[in-house]
Structures are given as structure tokens and as C-alpha cells.
Amino acid sequence: MHGFGGEMVNGNITIDSNWVPEKLDITQDVVDYVNLTPDERWAFDGILSYLTFLDSVQTCNIPHLKSCVTAPEISLCMAEQTSQEAMHNQS
């Protein structure tokens, strides 16, 4: 497939313009996390929780903003952003 097409992974079609959890090897991340100092873990956990929350807020609010947009090309971009934010929420 071309453009935003992708391959099948666990019954889902991946999107080439975005990463998906199935294609990301986090084996080393798990090892690295265990070796973080308590302060580094606190910072990492805080940043991760903030970014996760931000993705969920964006996913919920972009459609509300999109309802005010009349230009089809802008509306399409916002729909794609909503889709990508939803993928981030899944992971």
C-alpha cells in the first residue's frame, strides 16, 4: 500500500506515518527503567503520565474544534490527528 497504508499486525493495519506498539521493541527500556535512580523514575513517570493525559485530552477535544472548521483540507488534517492521538492512547 502507498501513503498511509501499512501492513497487518495482530489483525490491525499499521499506519506508516505513525508508530504502533507492536513495532517498538522496549526490551532495553525495561532494563533501563529498573536501573534508574528514584529521582529519575519520578521524573520519567511524571512525564509519561503527563504525555498520556495530553493524548487523551487531545483525542477528546479535537472533534469539538473540528466541528467549527469549514475547510475540508483542515478538517481532514484534524481527523488524522485525532486518529494518531487515539493510537497513542491505545499504547
C-alpha positions as CSV (number, residue, x, y, z in Angstrom):
1,M,0.0,0.0,0.0
2,H,1.1,3.6,-0.5
3,G,0.6,6.7,1.5
4,F,-0.9,6.0,4.9
5,G,-1.3,2.3,4.2
6,G,0.6,-0.3,6.1
7,E,0.9,-4.0,7.0
8,M,-1.2,-6.3,9.1
9,V,0.0,-6.7,12.7
10,N,-2.2,-8.8,15.1
11,G,-5.2,-8.2,12.9
12,N,-4.7,-4.4,12.8
13,I,-3.5,-2.4,9.8
14,T,-0.5,-0.3,10.8
15,I,-0.2,3.3,9.6
16,D,3.2,4.2,8.1
17,S,3.0,7.8,9.4
18,N,2.8,6.7,13.0
19,W,4.5,4.2,15.3
20,V,2.5,1.3,16.7
21,P,3.3,-0.5,19.9
22,E,3.7,-3.9,18.1
23,K,6.6,-2.5,16.1
24,L,8.5,-1.0,19.0
25,D,11.0,-3.2,20.9
26,I,11.0,-1.9,24.5
27,T,13.1,-4.7,26.0
28,Q,16.0,-2.5,26.7
29,D,13.7,0.2,28.2
30,V,12.5,-2.2,30.8
31,V,16.1,-3.0,31.8
32,D,17.0,0.7,31.8
33,Y,13.9,1.7,33.9
34,V,14.9,-0.8,36.7
35,N,18.4,0.9,36.8
36,L,17.0,4.5,37.2
37,T,17.6,6.3,40.4
38,P,14.4,7.2,42.4
39,D,14.6,10.8,41.2
40,E,14.9,9.7,37.6
41,R,12.0,7.3,38.0
42,W,9.9,10.1,39.5
43,A,10.7,12.3,36.5
44,F,10.1,9.6,34.0
45,D,6.8,8.5,35.5
46,G,5.6,12.1,35.8
47,I,6.5,13.0,32.1
48,L,4.9,9.7,30.9
49,S,1.7,10.3,32.8
50,Y,1.5,13.9,31.6
51,L,2.0,12.9,27.9
52,T,-0.6,10.1,28.3
53,F,-3.1,12.6,29.7
54,L,-2.3,15.1,27.0
55,D,-3.0,12.5,24.3
56,S,-6.4,11.7,25.9
57,V,-7.4,15.4,26.1
58,Q,-6.4,16.0,22.5
59,T,-8.3,12.9,21.3
60,C,-11.5,14.1,23.1
61,N,-11.2,17.8,22.1
62,I,-10.1,17.8,18.5
63,P,-13.5,16.7,17.3
64,H,-15.1,19.6,19.1
65,L,-12.8,22.1,17.4
66,K,-13.2,20.3,14.1
67,S,-16.9,21.0,14.1
68,C,-16.1,24.7,13.7
69,V,-13.8,24.1,10.7
70,T,-15.3,24.6,7.2
71,A,-12.2,24.0,5.1
72,P,-12.2,20.3,4.1
73,E,-8.4,20.1,4.0
74,I,-8.1,21.3,7.6
75,S,-10.9,19.0,8.7
76,L,-9.0,16.1,7.1
77,C,-5.8,17.0,9.0
78,M,-7.7,17.2,12.2
79,A,-9.3,13.8,11.6
80,E,-5.9,12.3,11.0
81,Q,-4.5,13.9,14.2
82,T,-7.5,12.5,16.2
83,S,-6.7,9.1,14.8
84,Q,-3.0,9.3,15.7
85,E,-3.8,10.5,19.2
86,A,-6.2,7.6,19.7
87,M,-3.4,5.2,18.6
88,H,-1.1,6.8,21.3
89,N,-3.9,6.3,23.8
90,Q,-4.0,2.6,23.0
91,S,-0.4,2.1,23.7
